[in-house]
Amino acid sequence: MDDNHLGEFLRARRARLRPGDVSMASHGVRRVAGLRREEVAVLAGVNADYYTRLEQGRERHPSPQVLDALSRALLLDPDARAHLHRLAGVSPAGHDSLHATERVSPALRQLMDGYPHTPAFVMSRTLDLLAANALADALYAPFAPADNLARMTFLDPAGRQFYRDWDRAAQATVANLRQASGFDPEHPRLRHLVDTLTEHSAAFRRLWAQHTVRGKTQDAKQLLHPDVGPLSLTYQSFDVRDAPGQQLVIYHAEPASPSAHALTLLGTLHASEKRDPSGAAAR
């Protein structure tokens, strides 16, 4: 990875905007896509040479005020704005560890097990699945192994069948992973994961280069499980306060809907697979 993460992000986001997006007139022939550096500098109210140094990595300590101005100039949403601040090392959360801990507390595991009718799991910022309840295990059973949502999406053959709208799932996954890079771009786990995905997936390489940033909060999921068919689910995610970097994700189906019935069937099938022919729980 290039160690000029701040400049790389600024260049990528500048390239995504056109003069019309920011109500600027376009003058002359444009050799590259996107706004010119000078145009971003004007929009942000900073010196053009100073902005150039930021992109080139010759200036790495912009003030919070400059970062706010650049966020407005580049039309960054809240997730991307926070990411920019973290890359510059000025966000209050900018020095959080990417992996404070990978150990999921017994109390949290017990909480997840208390949701027998809905999938629940804990993941890290790099989308490693750290713990899951029985129904989440059943939901992700098509993957071998169900270890990391990014690897599962891009490298496991099951991914393109499991996610009914694979393109949307892929975009969201990369945006979530890109947010993780703002906390610690050089973390060994992140570097290894991104290197592996970059080497083996052209789709990942293309999306990673776009520098889209988005946190996992809530969204709809359209899935296709080989055992129970289509599933239309929503999810909510919650930060684990005593384990920074961990998120609890809970999936939900509309009550009495076909997806709710499918989840019930999935739980029953999964429980049956865990039992031996005598009916005792498998060890």
N, C-alpha and C positions, 0 to 999 in steps of 0.2 A: 504493500500500500504506500502511496505517496504520503509523506508526513506533513504536507501542507493542506491539512483537512479543511481549514477555514477558507483558503483561497479556492480550493477545488469546489467547495459548496457554493461560494459566491459566483464563480464562473458558470456552474451548471444552472443556477437559478436565473442568472442574467440571460443565458441563452434561451430560456423558455419564454421570455417576454418580447413582445413587439411594441414599437412606438405607440401604436393605437391602443394597446392595453393600458398605457399610463398617460393617455391623452397628450402625446407628443407628436409633432410633425416629423415625418421621415425625410431626410435630406441625403442625396448622393446614393451611390451604389454601395450596397452592403456586402462585404466579402464573406461574412459569417452570419449565422443565424442569431437573432436576439438583439438586445440593446447593446450599444457601445459602452465602453467603460466611462467615457465622458458623460454620457447620458445618465448613467446610474449616479455618478458623482453630482450632477446637477440636481437630480431628483432628491438625493439625500442631503444636499447642502454641504458637501465636503469637497476638499481639493481633489482634482482629478489625479494628480500625481500620487497623493496619499492613497486614494482608492486603488490605483494601479499597484502600489506597494503591498496593499492588503492581499490582492489576488495573487501576486507573485510570491508571497510569503516573506517579503522583506520587512513587513510590519505585521506584528502578530499580537499586539496588545491594544486594540481599539477600546475606547471607553464604552460604557453602557449606553450613553447618549448617541454615540455614532452607530452602535449596533441597532438601536431602536430606529434611527433614521434610515439605515439600510433595510431594515425589515419593512418599513413603510414603502420605500422606493421599489423593493422587489416583490411587493404584495404578498408577503409571507403570512400564512395563517398562524394561529397560536403555537401549534406543535413545531412548525418550522422556525418560528421566531425563537422559541426556547432552545431549539437545537443549535441555532446560530450562536446564541449566547454561551451555550456549553462548549462549543468548538473554540470560542475565544477565551474560555476559562474565566468568565466573569459572572456566570450564573451562580446563585447560591447553591444550586444542586449540581454544579458543574464538576465537583470533585467527588461525587458519590461513586462508590465502587460499582463497576459493571456487574460484578457478582459479589455482593456482600456475603451471601451464603447460599449453598445449594441444598442445605438441609431443611426439609419441611417439618415444622413442629408437629408433635403428636396431636396437639389440640386442633390444629388446622386439618390434619388428616381425619380426625374424628368429625369435624364439622362437615367435610365433604361427604363422608360416609352417611351423614344424616340427610343427604339428598338422594334417596334411592331411585327417584323417578326422573332425575334430570342429570345429564353429564356435568361433572365439575372436575377441574384440574388446576394445578399450580404450574406456572411456567416462569422461566427466567427472562431477563431482557433480551437475551439472544434466542428466545423461543424454544429453549430446551424444556421438555416436559419433565417436571421434577416429581410429580405425584398426581394420581388420578383416582377417582372413585370407580366402582365396578362398571357403571354405565358408560363412563368416559372410556374405560378400557374396551368395552364392547363397541363403542362408536368408532374408535380408531383401530379396531382389529384388522381391517384390510391392509394396514401398513406393517411392514416388517423391516426394522422395528418401528414402533411409535415413539420416537425419541426426540425429534426436533421438528417443529412445524415447517421451517424453511426447507430442510432436507426432504421432508415428506412431500411437500408441494412440488419441488422442482426435480428431485432425483428419483423418487419412488414411482414406479410405473402406475401404482394405484392412484396417484394424485389426480391425474387428469380425468379419471372416471369418478372419483369420490367427490370432487368439487364440480358441481354442475355448471357453474360460471367460473371456469378455471382462470380466465384472464383477470377477472376481478379479484379472485383469491390471491393470485400471484402478485398483483399490484399492491394489495394490502399487506401481504407478508413482507415484501421488500421495504415498504414504507415503515413498517414496524421495526424491521432490522436496522434500517438506516437511522431511526431514532436512537437505537441502542448505541450506535457508533459515536454519538455525541457525548456519551458519558465517559467512554474510554476507547478512543479509536484504535489504540495499539494493544488492546487486551488480547492475550494469546488465543483464547477460545473464539473471539470474534474474528480475528485474523484467519485462523484455520478454517472456520465455517465459510467466510466470504471467499477465501482462496479456493476452497473445494467447489463451491457453487459456481464461481466464475469459470473455473476450468471445465466443468462438466455441463453447464447449462447456458446456451446462448440467450435464452429468454431472461435468465437472471442477469447476465452481463448487461443487456439492454436496459432493463429496469433499474439496476443499481446505478447506472451512469446518469439517470435522471435526477437523483438526489431528492426524491419525494419523501417527505417525513410525515408520519402520522402515528399517533399513539393508539393503543388498543383500548377502547372504552366500551362502545356498544355498536352492534351492527346486525344485519340479517345474514344468515348462512343458508345456501341452497346446496344440499348434499344428496348423494346417491349411495346408499349403503347396499352392498350385494345381498345382504340377508333380509332386509325389510323394505327396500325400495327408496323412493324419494323422501327427503326430510326437509321441511322448511322450519328453521330455528332462528331464534334471536339469542344474543348473548349480552351479558354484562360482565365487566372486569373491574376488579377492586385491588388497589395496592395493599400489600401486606405490611402493616405499619412496623411490626417488629422484625421484619426481614426485608430491608430496602432492596429493590430490584426484583422481588417476587410479585407476581400477580395471580390472584384467584379469578378464574374464568368460569362462569356458570352459564350453561346453555338452557334454553327454555322453548317449549312448544306451546302454541295456543291451546288452552284447555279444551278437551273433547274434539280436537282436530284430528285429521288423519295422521299428522306427524306425532301427536301425543300418543295415539294408539300404536304407532310404529315403534316409538321409544319403549313403550311397555312390552311389546313383543320382543324387541331387541334385548331388553333386560332378562326376559324369561329364557330366551334362547341362550344367552350368555351364561346364565345360572345353570342351565342344563348341561352345557359343555363342561362346566367345572365339576360335575358330579361323575362318579364312576358308575358302572352298571348296577351296583347294589343300592345306589341312591345316596351314598355317603359323600360328603364333600371331598373333592380331589385334593391330594396333598402335593 
